[in-house]
Amino acid sequence: MGRIESHRDLIAWQKAVALVKRCYEITKTFPADERYGLTQQLRRAAVSVPANIAEGKGRGTPNEFARFLTIASGSLTELDTHFVIAQQLEYINNTTLNEVVEQIEEVGRIMTGLRKSLR
C-alpha cells in the first residue's frame, strides 16, 4: 500500500467524490421546481462528505480527523434520507435508489474503518 500523503490518496475521499458525481447526475433529472429544494439539499449533503474528509485529513491530528469523519458520516445519513424522499416522490426509481444506497453504504464502511484505525 502506498503512503497517504494527501486527502486525495484516501479511498474514502475518492469514493465520496464519485458519489457526488452520481448525485449530480441523478438530480439533473429532477423537476425544475426542485432546483432550490430537494436537488440543492442532496447536492449539499453529497459535497459535504468529501469536503469533511479532506478538512479532517488537513487538520493534522487523529482526533480532529476522526471528528470530521463523524461529521461526514452525518452527511451520508442525510444524503440517504434525501434519496429515500426522492424515491417516495417518484423522482427516482427503486433501482436507482438501491444503487446509490449501495454507494452510500460503501463510503460509510470505508469511513468507519478509517475512523477505527485512528484510535
VOPAGU-2260 file (C-alpha; in pm, 1 decimal, decimal comma):
REM VOPAGU-2260
SITE   aa  ch    i         X         Y         Z
SITE  MET   A    0       0,0       0,0       0,0
SITE  GLY   A    1     127,9     346,7     -88,3
SITE  ARG   A    2     185,8     618,9     166,6
SITE  ILE   A    3    -104,0     853,7     238,4
SITE  GLU   A    4      33,0    1198,5     162,5
SITE  SER   A    5    -288,0    1386,0      92,7
SITE  HIS   A    6    -663,0    1356,6     132,7
SITE  ARG   A    7    -666,6    1269,4    -237,6
SITE  ASP   A    8    -485,1     944,4    -156,8
SITE  LEU   A    9    -769,1     828,3      69,6
SITE  ILE   A   10   -1006,2     574,1     -84,1
SITE  ALA   A   11   -1287,3     718,8     130,9
SITE  TRP   A   12   -1235,1    1060,0     -30,2
SITE  GLN   A   13   -1211,4     912,4    -383,3
SITE  LYS   A   14   -1532,8     710,7    -338,6
SITE  ALA   A   15   -1708,0    1011,7    -182,8
SITE  VAL   A   16   -1616,6    1227,5    -484,4
SITE  ALA   A   17   -1759,1     956,1    -712,4
SITE  LEU   A   18   -2076,3     964,8    -501,7
SITE  VAL   A   19   -2101,8    1342,5    -552,6
SITE  LYS   A   20   -2074,8    1292,3    -928,3
SITE  ARG   A   21   -2351,3    1030,7    -919,6
SITE  CYS   A   22   -2569,3    1259,5    -708,0
SITE  TYR   A   23   -2534,2    1539,5    -963,1
SITE  GLU   A   24   -2617,0    1302,0   -1248,5
SITE  ILE   A   25   -2930,4    1180,7   -1071,6
SITE  THR   A   26   -3053,4    1524,6    -966,1
SITE  LYS   A   27   -3021,3    1659,9   -1321,5
SITE  THR   A   28   -3336,5    1461,1   -1395,2
SITE  PHE   A   29   -3539,5    1614,2   -1109,6
SITE  PRO   A   30   -3822,1    1858,4   -1184,7
SITE  ALA   A   31   -3711,2    2219,0   -1231,6
SITE  ASP   A   32   -3921,8    2332,8    -936,2
SITE  GLU   A   33   -3697,8    2120,4    -710,1
SITE  ARG   A   34   -3385,4    2317,6    -808,4
SITE  TYR   A   35   -3386,9    2508,5    -478,1
SITE  GLY   A   36   -3545,9    2228,5    -277,7
SITE  LEU   A   37   -3450,5    1864,2    -274,1
SITE  THR   A   38   -3191,3    1898,1    -552,8
SITE  GLN   A   39   -2997,3    2158,1    -353,4
SITE  GLN   A   40   -3027,4    1956,9     -29,7
SITE  LEU   A   41   -2899,5    1638,4    -196,4
SITE  ARG   A   42   -2607,5    1811,8    -361,2
SITE  ARG   A   43   -2511,0    1999,5     -46,4
SITE  ALA   A   44   -2512,9    1680,9     163,9
SITE  ALA   A   45   -2315,2    1490,5    -101,1
SITE  VAL   A   46   -2048,0    1759,0    -138,4
SITE  SER   A   47   -2014,4    1779,8     238,8
SITE  VAL   A   48   -1885,0    1421,7     260,6
SITE  PRO   A   49   -1554,7    1450,4      68,3
SITE  ALA   A   50   -1512,2    1809,8     188,7
SITE  ASN   A   51   -1520,0    1697,7     553,7
SITE  ILE   A   52   -1288,6    1403,8     482,9
SITE  ALA   A   53   -1041,8    1646,5     323,2
SITE  GLU   A   54   -1071,4    1905,0     600,6
SITE  GLY   A   55   -1025,3    1642,3     869,2
SITE  LYS   A   56    -717,6    1499,6     698,3
SITE  GLY   A   57    -581,3    1851,2     662,2
SITE  ARG   A   58    -616,8    1925,8    1034,6
SITE  GLY   A   59    -319,9    1700,5    1103,0
SITE  THR   A   60    -428,1    1528,8    1425,3
SITE  PRO   A   61    -600,9    1190,9    1454,5
SITE  ASN   A   62    -865,8    1332,1    1691,7
SITE  GLU   A   63    -957,0    1614,2    1454,9
SITE  PHE   A   64    -959,7    1376,0    1158,9
SITE  ALA   A   65   -1193,2    1138,8    1347,3
SITE  ARG   A   66   -1421,6    1430,1    1436,9
SITE  PHE   A   67   -1453,3    1537,0    1072,5
SITE  LEU   A   68   -1513,2    1176,6     964,2
SITE  THR   A   69   -1803,5    1173,2    1210,8
SITE  ILE   A   70   -1941,3    1490,7    1052,6
SITE  ALA   A   71   -1902,8    1330,9     706,5
SITE  SER   A   72   -2093,9    1025,4     834,1
SITE  GLY   A   73   -2378,2    1251,0     940,2
SITE  SER   A   74   -2389,6    1398,2     590,5
SITE  LEU   A   75   -2404,8    1046,0     447,6
SITE  THR   A   76   -2711,6     959,7     654,1
SITE  GLU   A   77   -2869,1    1288,9     548,5
SITE  LEU   A   78   -2795,4    1201,4     184,9
SITE  ASP   A   79   -2953,4     858,2     229,5
SITE  THR   A   80   -3267,1    1018,5     373,3
SITE  HIS   A   81   -3293,3    1269,2      87,4
SITE  PHE   A   82   -3266,2     989,7    -168,9
SITE  VAL   A   83   -3541,3     789,5       5,2
SITE  ILE   A   84   -3760,9    1101,3     -11,5
SITE  ALA   A   85   -3674,9    1141,4    -382,3
SITE  GLN   A   86   -3784,8     782,8    -440,5
SITE  GLN   A   87   -4106,9     837,9    -242,8
SITE  LEU   A   88   -4178,0    1142,7    -459,5
SITE  GLU   A   89   -4112,1     924,9    -765,9
SITE  TYR   A   90   -3817,1    1133,9    -885,6
SITE  ILE   A   91   -3604,8     815,9    -890,0
SITE  ASN   A   92   -3697,1     450,9    -920,8
SITE  ASN   A   93   -3612,9     167,4    -681,1
SITE  THR   A   94   -3318,9      52,9    -892,7
SITE  THR   A   95   -3154,9     395,4    -880,9
SITE  LEU   A   96   -3225,0     422,8    -507,5
SITE  ASN   A   97   -3069,7      81,0    -441,9
SITE  GLU   A   98   -2761,6     164,6    -650,0
SITE  VAL   A   99   -2697,6     497,5    -476,4
SITE  VAL   A  100   -2766,6     349,6    -130,1
SITE  GLU   A  101   -2505,2      84,3    -207,7
SITE  GLN   A  102   -2254,9     363,0    -285,7
SITE  ILE   A  103   -2351,2     548,8      32,3
SITE  GLU   A  104   -2307,2     234,5     242,5
SITE  GLU   A  105   -1968,8     160,2      83,9
SITE  VAL   A  106   -1839,4     508,1     163,4
SITE  GLY   A  107   -1977,2     469,7     516,6
SITE  ARG   A  108   -1799,8     136,7     571,7
SITE  ILE   A  109   -1469,6     278,1     446,6
SITE  MET   A  110   -1500,5     583,1     672,5
SITE  THR   A  111   -1585,3     362,1     971,5
SITE  GLY   A  112   -1272,3     158,2     910,5
SITE  LEU   A  113   -1067,8     474,5     873,7
SITE  ARG   A  114   -1210,2     617,4    1197,4
SITE  LYS   A  115   -1129,7     291,7    1384,0
SITE  SER   A  116    -773,6     299,7    1250,9
SITE  LEU   A  117    -724,5     642,7    1410,3
SITE  ARG   A  118    -786,2     513,0    1764,4
